[in-house]
């Protein structure tokens, strides 16, 4: 039990430090690397509570796909971050206001005086014994029944983010030849092949 507590505090501390470095690092590539570190430690916390499936999903999906997508987008956009930092003070009041609102919400959520046992009993589902139902099956039963609409909404948000990344990285550059399948298919033999008669001994 002591080892689990020590591991929990180590993972939680690294997550908090990585999250702070994600928003404070000047290099965006370093921010993505700290985000990957936070994902790995989050997977460690899932392993501690016995949710191995969620831990593997965290590593495979978030580290292997989402974080790599962030890395490619950051490296392909070629954004002038020096120019973006010049308008930092302009958006500072809005950022502080949003941060203050989130802080108040977290305080309200974590405060014990706003907890109602009846509301918690209705909103939470009973956890089945692990001897009867595995955590993967229990997660699927909850995710695809009670939270199916939220799950589909999350998929639509990720689809929108993917389309936005494609639109941001798509550039029209003049003078670059592109492949046009319709012209290739409609091309005739006479337009592409020319037969030359070479006279013997005439040379090139």
Rosetta silent file (secondary structure, phi, psi, omega in degrees, C-alpha in Angstrom):
SEQUENCE: XXXXXXXXXXXXXXXXXXXXXXXXXXXXXXXXXXXXXXXXXXXXXXXXXXXXXXXXXXXXXXXXXXXXXXXXXXXXXXXXXXXXXXXXXXXXXXXXXXXXXXXXXXXXXXXXXXXXXXXXXXXXXXXXXXXXXXXXXXXXXXXXXXXXXXXXXXXXXXXXXXXXXXXXXXXXXXXXXXXXXXXXXXXXXXXXXXXXXXXXXXXX
SCORE:     score description
SCORE:     0.000 S_00000001
   1 L     0.000  -36.385  178.808    0.000    0.000    0.000 S_00000001
   2 H   -67.196  -38.015  179.581    2.899    2.343    0.739 S_00000001
   3 H   -64.948  -40.432  177.946    4.458    1.620   -2.651 S_00000001
   4 H   -63.588  -39.893  178.259    1.168    2.440   -4.399 S_00000001
   5 H   -65.238  -42.616  178.413    0.915    5.735   -2.523 S_00000001
   6 H   -62.950  -43.813  179.100    4.494    6.651   -3.413 S_00000001
   7 H   -62.938  -38.980  179.031    3.888    5.762   -7.072 S_00000001
   8 H   -61.768  -47.238 -178.442    0.684    7.826   -7.081 S_00000001
   9 H   -67.088  -33.233  177.485    2.414   10.937   -5.745 S_00000001
  10 H   -66.838  -49.839  179.601    5.306   10.506   -8.193 S_00000001
  11 H   -62.066  -44.200 -178.430    2.996   10.149  -11.201 S_00000001
  12 H   -65.196  -40.936  178.419    0.729   12.974  -10.034 S_00000001
  13 H   -64.191  -41.242  178.666    3.663   15.305   -9.381 S_00000001
  14 H   -66.617  -36.723  178.158    5.186   14.642  -12.803 S_00000001
  15 H   -63.211  -45.418 -179.809    1.793   15.247  -14.450 S_00000001
  16 H   -63.411  -44.398  179.072    1.390   18.608  -12.714 S_00000001
  17 H   -64.923  -40.000  178.901    4.935   19.657  -13.580 S_00000001
  18 H   -66.145  -39.439  178.768    4.516   18.532  -17.197 S_00000001
  19 H   -63.896  -38.709  177.606    1.212   20.405  -17.509 S_00000001
  20 H   -65.284  -40.001  179.940    2.862   23.588  -16.244 S_00000001
  21 H   -70.549  -27.409  178.108    5.708   23.156  -18.740 S_00000001
  22 H   -61.772  -40.675 -176.667    3.224   22.575  -21.586 S_00000001
  23 H   -92.872  -10.573 -178.037    1.800   26.082  -21.184 S_00000001
  24 H  -109.488  -12.688 -179.706    5.032   27.786  -20.137 S_00000001
  25 L   -69.681  137.548 -178.743    7.579   26.346  -22.584 S_00000001
  26 L   -77.350  -32.763  179.605    8.654   28.830  -25.239 S_00000001
  27 L   -88.768  123.948 -179.158    9.321   26.199  -27.893 S_00000001
  28 H   -64.924  -29.207  177.050    6.079   24.538  -29.110 S_00000001
  29 H   -65.724  -39.710  176.138    7.919   21.296  -29.852 S_00000001
  30 H   -64.097  -35.720  177.508    9.016   21.147  -26.220 S_00000001
  31 H   -62.205  -41.807  178.739    5.390   21.735  -25.186 S_00000001
  32 H   -66.057  -38.894  178.374    4.278   18.692  -27.187 S_00000001
  33 H   -65.002  -40.237  175.444    7.049   16.585  -25.636 S_00000001
  34 H   -66.322  -33.141  175.930    5.954   17.607  -22.139 S_00000001
  35 H   -64.686  -40.583  176.522    2.377   16.740  -23.132 S_00000001
  36 H   -62.268  -40.490  176.817    3.538   13.256  -24.133 S_00000001
  37 H   -62.111  -39.693  177.340    5.240   12.928  -20.731 S_00000001
  38 H   -64.707  -38.682  177.958    1.968   13.893  -19.024 S_00000001
  39 H   -63.492  -42.432  179.907    0.099   11.260  -21.055 S_00000001
  40 H   -62.177  -43.124  179.664    2.551    8.537  -20.034 S_00000001
  41 H   -70.816  -31.628  172.645    2.202    9.379  -16.353 S_00000001
  42 H   -62.851  -38.012  175.110   -1.583    9.505  -16.726 S_00000001
  43 H   -63.566  -36.199  175.824   -1.374    5.953  -18.077 S_00000001
  44 H   -63.214  -37.669  176.672    0.602    5.031  -14.964 S_00000001
  45 H   -65.560  -38.015  177.203   -2.206    6.366  -12.772 S_00000001
  46 H   -64.605  -36.710  177.317   -4.730    4.244  -14.676 S_00000001
  47 H   -64.768  -36.763  179.952   -2.562    1.181  -14.066 S_00000001
  48 H   -63.792  -34.589 -178.985   -2.551    1.936  -10.341 S_00000001
  49 L   -89.622    4.157  176.722   -6.362    1.904  -10.177 S_00000001
  50 L    87.461   13.517  179.043   -6.568   -1.341  -12.163 S_00000001
  51 L  -102.518   74.755 -177.076   -7.733    0.132  -15.492 S_00000001
  52 H   -67.499  -32.937 -179.776   -5.097   -1.405  -17.761 S_00000001
  53 H   -64.075  -44.764  178.385   -7.249   -0.974  -20.849 S_00000001
  54 H   -64.506  -34.354  177.746   -7.520    2.787  -20.334 S_00000001
  55 H   -64.375  -43.874  178.651   -3.765    2.952  -19.739 S_00000001
  56 H   -67.554  -36.915  176.742   -3.049    1.238  -23.076 S_00000001
  57 H   -63.992  -39.400  178.082   -5.593    3.463  -24.819 S_00000001
  58 H   -60.513  -42.360 -178.694   -3.862    6.508  -23.328 S_00000001
  59 H   -73.409  -44.982 -174.060   -0.507    5.385  -24.694 S_00000001
  60 H   -73.134  -48.506 -173.851   -1.706    4.155  -28.089 S_00000001
  61 H   -79.979  -54.932 -172.708   -4.270    6.829  -28.941 S_00000001
  62 H   -74.856  -45.514 -179.962   -3.068    9.961  -27.190 S_00000001
  63 H   -77.780  -45.839 -174.699    0.693    9.424  -27.374 S_00000001
  64 H   -77.668  -21.367 -175.945    0.813    7.456  -30.606 S_00000001
  65 H  -121.598  -58.634 -173.274   -1.755    9.465  -32.566 S_00000001
  66 H   -67.063  -49.301 -178.560   -2.887   12.743  -31.021 S_00000001
  67 H   -65.156  -37.672  176.754    0.492   13.928  -29.732 S_00000001
  68 H   -65.850  -37.738  175.627    2.205   12.926  -32.989 S_00000001
  69 H   -62.088  -43.920  175.791   -0.485   14.842  -34.887 S_00000001
  70 H   -57.959  -42.901 -178.573    0.229   17.898  -32.735 S_00000001
  71 H   -62.509  -45.207 -179.958    3.929   17.510  -33.461 S_00000001
  72 H   -64.884  -41.597 -179.683    3.411   17.332  -37.225 S_00000001
  73 H   -64.568  -43.372 -179.668    1.044   20.317  -37.217 S_00000001
  74 H   -63.664  -39.106 -176.408    3.432   22.429  -35.134 S_00000001
  75 H   -80.539  -23.393 -177.682    6.397   21.559  -37.351 S_00000001
  76 H   -92.278  -23.534 -176.775    4.518   21.972  -40.665 S_00000001
  77 H   -70.305  -29.321 -179.187    2.703   25.252  -39.988 S_00000001
  78 L    54.467   54.713 -177.878    5.957   27.246  -39.822 S_00000001
  79 L   -85.230  140.032  175.791    4.384   29.881  -37.575 S_00000001
  80 L   -82.563   94.255 -175.380    6.372   32.927  -36.583 S_00000001
  81 H   -71.541  -23.019  176.180    6.046   32.568  -32.803 S_00000001
  82 H   -65.452  -39.335  178.056    8.018   35.757  -32.172 S_00000001
  83 H   -69.654  -34.328  179.232    5.290   37.701  -33.941 S_00000001
  84 H   -69.119  -35.111 -179.358    2.577   35.874  -32.019 S_00000001
  85 H   -70.421  -16.561  179.783    4.161   36.721  -28.667 S_00000001
  86 L   -67.431  -28.365  178.299    4.027   40.416  -29.486 S_00000001
  87 L   -96.487   21.761 -177.909    0.243   40.419  -28.953 S_00000001
  88 H   -65.207  -44.691 -178.476    0.455   38.518  -25.652 S_00000001
  89 H   -66.735  -24.389 -179.628   -0.443   41.506  -23.492 S_00000001
  90 H   -67.813  -37.257 -178.080   -3.433   42.248  -25.704 S_00000001
  91 H   -99.839    5.402 -178.534   -5.106   38.929  -24.858 S_00000001
  92 H   -63.793  -43.350  178.715   -3.841   38.716  -21.272 S_00000001
  93 H   -61.480  -39.393  179.059   -7.049   40.085  -19.607 S_00000001
  94 H   -66.165  -41.102  178.520   -9.243   37.604  -21.480 S_00000001
  95 H   -64.095  -40.890  177.370   -6.935   34.750  -20.542 S_00000001
  96 H   -64.903  -37.273  178.600   -6.932   35.765  -16.884 S_00000001
  97 H   -65.495  -44.387  178.958  -10.740   35.980  -16.893 S_00000001
  98 H   -64.987  -40.615  177.342  -11.093   32.494  -18.391 S_00000001
  99 H   -63.803  -38.401  177.757   -8.549   31.130  -15.929 S_00000001
 100 H   -65.050  -41.193  178.041  -10.409   32.713  -13.022 S_00000001
 101 H   -62.602  -43.807  178.597  -13.699   31.172  -14.182 S_00000001
 102 H   -64.448  -36.964  178.275  -12.088   27.733  -14.442 S_00000001
 103 H   -64.908  -41.596  178.035  -10.558   28.146  -10.970 S_00000001
 104 H   -64.532  -40.712  178.826  -13.949   29.000   -9.460 S_00000001
 105 H   -63.408  -41.692  178.287  -15.528   26.000  -11.173 S_00000001
 106 H   -64.494  -39.388  178.126  -12.831   23.687   -9.839 S_00000001
 107 H   -64.091  -40.627  178.441  -13.295   25.045   -6.337 S_00000001
 108 H   -65.779  -36.284 -179.539  -17.048   24.487   -6.558 S_00000001
 109 H   -70.944  -43.673 -176.568  -16.548   20.940   -7.802 S_00000001
 110 H   -79.707  -12.551 -179.216  -13.964   19.996   -5.187 S_00000001
 111 L   -72.574  134.676 -176.958  -15.804   21.640   -2.328 S_00000001
 112 H   -76.900  -19.915 -176.295  -17.527   19.096   -0.091 S_00000001
 113 H   -75.417  -11.652  178.334  -20.377   21.396    0.869 S_00000001
 114 H   -98.899    7.017  179.865  -21.862   21.171   -2.640 S_00000001
 115 L   -88.780  129.397  176.440  -22.022   17.391   -2.598 S_00000001
 116 L  -115.558  120.876 -178.209  -25.450   15.857   -2.294 S_00000001
 117 H   -58.064  -34.976 -179.424  -25.501   12.086   -1.646 S_00000001
 118 H   -68.237  -41.677  179.196  -28.734   11.670   -3.592 S_00000001
 119 H   -65.606  -41.594  179.303  -27.352   13.482   -6.647 S_00000001
 120 H   -64.926  -35.038  179.649  -24.133   11.483   -6.508 S_00000001
 121 H   -69.093  -34.912 -179.991  -26.095    8.244   -6.240 S_00000001
 122 H   -77.189  -40.811 -174.553  -28.171    9.088   -9.307 S_00000001
 123 H   -76.044  -28.043 -177.149  -25.339   10.450  -11.442 S_00000001
 124 L   -97.812  146.245  177.623  -22.846    7.670  -10.732 S_00000001
 125 L   -97.754  144.268  178.606  -23.206    4.097  -11.871 S_00000001
 126 L   -66.704  139.344 -179.997  -22.350    1.218   -9.530 S_00000001
 127 L   -84.551  120.546 -179.873  -19.021   -0.409  -10.281 S_00000001
 128 L   -71.383  153.597  178.020  -19.510   -4.138  -10.911 S_00000001
 129 L   -61.836  141.831 -176.699  -17.163   -6.575   -9.178 S_00000001
 130 L   -69.163  -19.290  176.458  -14.076   -7.321  -11.243 S_00000001
 131 L   -70.649  -26.936 -178.290  -14.675  -11.055  -10.756 S_00000001
 132 L   -93.132  -45.706 -175.934  -17.921  -10.778  -12.706 S_00000001
 133 L  -128.931  131.322  176.415  -17.193   -8.103  -15.338 S_00000001
 134 L   -72.395  158.685 -177.101  -13.817   -7.027  -16.680 S_00000001
 135 H   -65.335  -29.832  177.913  -13.002   -3.322  -16.706 S_00000001
 136 H   -66.763  -44.172  179.538  -13.013   -3.261  -20.527 S_00000001
 137 H   -68.559  -39.445  178.225  -16.537   -4.675  -20.709 S_00000001
 138 H   -64.010  -40.136  177.102  -17.769   -2.413  -17.902 S_00000001
 139 H   -63.858  -41.735  178.489  -16.329    0.621  -19.676 S_00000001
 140 H   -64.505  -38.698  179.244  -18.009   -0.385  -22.936 S_00000001
 141 H   -63.660  -37.309  179.650  -21.367   -0.883  -21.220 S_00000001
 142 H   -78.456  -41.714 -172.598  -21.234    2.627  -19.766 S_00000001
 143 H   -69.886  -39.509 -175.078  -19.659    4.361  -22.761 S_00000001
 144 L   -97.505   10.175  175.029  -21.953    2.982  -25.458 S_00000001
 145 L  -120.374  -65.870 -175.283  -25.208    3.198  -23.487 S_00000001
 146 L   -78.358  -35.930 -175.173  -25.387    6.161  -21.110 S_00000001
 147 L  -111.502   29.741 -176.407  -22.713    8.335  -22.750 S_00000001
 148 H   -66.551  -38.092 -179.089  -23.186    7.347  -26.388 S_00000001
 149 H   -70.688  -38.385  175.623  -24.175   10.868  -27.516 S_00000001
 150 H   -66.588  -35.705  177.761  -21.227   12.446  -25.732 S_00000001
 151 H   -64.829  -44.191  177.701  -18.967    9.814  -27.286 S_00000001
 152 H   -66.192  -36.861  177.211  -20.261   10.603  -30.778 S_00000001
 153 H   -63.466  -39.989  175.921  -19.880   14.335  -30.096 S_00000001
 154 H   -61.740  -38.841  176.123  -16.247   13.761  -29.152 S_00000001
 155 H   -63.645  -40.022  177.790  -15.721   11.943  -32.447 S_00000001
 156 H   -66.388  -36.612  177.949  -17.211   14.864  -34.372 S_00000001
 157 H   -65.415  -42.070  177.370  -14.955   17.305  -32.508 S_00000001
 158 H   -65.309  -36.979  176.398  -11.888   15.240  -33.422 S_00000001
 159 H   -63.761  -42.151  177.370  -13.049   15.107  -37.047 S_00000001
 160 H   -63.030  -40.330  178.110  -13.419   18.886  -37.088 S_00000001
 161 H   -64.464  -38.434  178.893   -9.931   19.260  -35.598 S_00000001
 162 H   -66.018  -43.015  178.408   -8.482   16.965  -38.262 S_00000001
 163 H   -64.838  -39.643  177.188  -10.150   18.931  -41.074 S_00000001
 164 H   -62.665  -39.790  177.424   -8.904   22.180  -39.532 S_00000001
 165 H   -64.529  -38.405  178.457   -5.339   20.854  -39.408 S_00000001
 166 H   -66.850  -41.294  179.755   -5.568   19.864  -43.083 S_00000001
 167 H   -65.275  -38.926 -179.156   -6.926   23.288  -44.048 S_00000001
 168 H   -68.602  -34.969 -177.579   -4.173   25.087  -42.107 S_00000001
 169 H   -89.250  -10.910 -179.435   -1.384   23.054  -43.693 S_00000001
 170 L   -79.189  123.685 -177.774   -2.804   23.108  -47.234 S_00000001
 171 L  -129.385  140.894  176.520   -1.022   25.713  -49.317 S_00000001
 172 L   -99.915  111.725 -178.147   -1.409   26.705  -52.966 S_00000001
 173 L  -110.451  125.882  179.944    2.012   27.340  -54.476 S_00000001
 174 L   -73.133  151.675  176.323    2.300   28.690  -58.019 S_00000001
 175 L    83.395    7.427 -179.990    4.598   27.022  -60.510 S_00000001
 176 L  -105.494  127.630  179.473    4.269   23.508  -59.068 S_00000001
 177 L   -77.388  132.593  179.506    3.137   20.722  -61.373 S_00000001
 178 L  -119.930  152.776 -179.451    0.330   18.605  -59.998 S_00000001
 179 L   -80.113  124.434  177.335   -1.020   15.295  -61.116 S_00000001
 180 L  -114.275  106.593 -174.583   -4.373   15.543  -62.917 S_00000001
 181 H   -64.612  -36.932 -177.045   -5.866   12.082  -63.260 S_00000001
 182 H   -63.652  -40.867  178.304   -8.567   13.174  -65.750 S_00000001
 183 H   -67.962  -35.960  179.296   -5.995   14.503  -68.239 S_00000001
 184 H   -67.398  -39.726 -179.010   -3.921   11.360  -67.930 S_00000001
 185 H   -71.350  -39.439 -176.905   -6.873    9.086  -68.573 S_00000001
 186 H   -81.603   -1.414 -178.746   -8.232   11.147  -71.496 S_00000001
 187 L   -72.205  137.336 -179.412   -4.848   11.412  -73.232 S_00000001
 188 L   -92.787  163.183 -178.870   -4.671    9.696  -76.664 S_00000001
 189 H   -66.853  -35.835 -179.361   -1.860    7.606  -78.030 S_00000001
 190 H   -66.296  -27.535 -178.649   -1.189   10.041  -80.853 S_00000001
 191 H   -82.366  -18.676 -174.312   -0.607   12.879  -78.384 S_00000001
 192 H  -114.111  -19.154 -176.944    1.896   11.030  -76.236 S_00000001
 193 L  -122.817  130.778  177.723    3.783    8.681  -78.609 S_00000001
 194 L  -128.496  127.603 -177.613    5.674    9.707  -81.702 S_00000001
 195 L   -94.161  124.731  178.731    7.397    7.180  -84.000 S_00000001
 196 L  -109.044  134.827  176.105   10.690    8.280  -85.509 S_00000001
 197 L   -95.839  118.547 -177.847   12.282    6.577  -88.488 S_00000001
 198 L   -98.651  126.122  178.585   16.033    6.382  -88.021 S_00000001
 199 L   -79.957  128.404 -179.469   18.175    6.089  -91.146 S_00000001
 200 L   -62.260  134.010  177.786   20.891    3.446  -90.732 S_00000001
 201 L    81.971    0.600 -177.748   24.411    4.892  -90.604 S_00000001
 202 L   -84.502  -16.436 -177.532   23.239    8.498  -90.228 S_00000001
 203 L    79.259 -172.884 -178.494   24.207    8.749  -86.590 S_00000001
 204 L   -90.757    0.000    0.000   22.425   10.724  -83.966 S_00000001
